[in-house]
Amino acid sequence: MNKLLFSWLRRLHVSLLLLLAVPASAQRLVQSISSDWLFRKGELTTGSDGWEKVSLPHTWNATDVLDDEPGYYRGVGTYKKTLTVPADWQRRRVFLRFEGPIKKPRCT
C-alpha cells in the first residue's frame, strides 16, 4: 500500500508542477530592441548633433582602419534609445538583457 500511495503522490506532484509552470511561461513576452538606436563618439549630450542611427550589434570603431588617422578610437561611445512602456505594464516586472557591452555599461 505504501508503494501505491507513494506512486500516486509522485504523479500528483509532477502534475501540479506542470500546471504551475504553464502560466509562468505563457506570461513571458520577449521583444527585440536592437533597431533604431542612436550612437555618437563621446559622452551623452542633450543636443542632436553627431548622432548616427544604428542597429545592434554595432561596432563603432570598425571604420577606423579605413581612415587616414593612425590607431583606433578608444574613447567613450554613447548609445541611446527611448523605450515606450505600455500603461498596462505598470505592475509587471520588466527586464532588459544586453548581450554585448564590453566595458563599463551604464543604463539611465
Secondary structure, 3 states (H helix, E strand, C coil): CHHHHHHHHHHHHHHHHHHHHHHHHHHCCCCCCCCCEEEEECCCCCCCCCCEEECCCCCCCCCHHHCCCCCCCCCCEEEECCCCCCHHHCCCCCCCCCCCCCCCCCCC
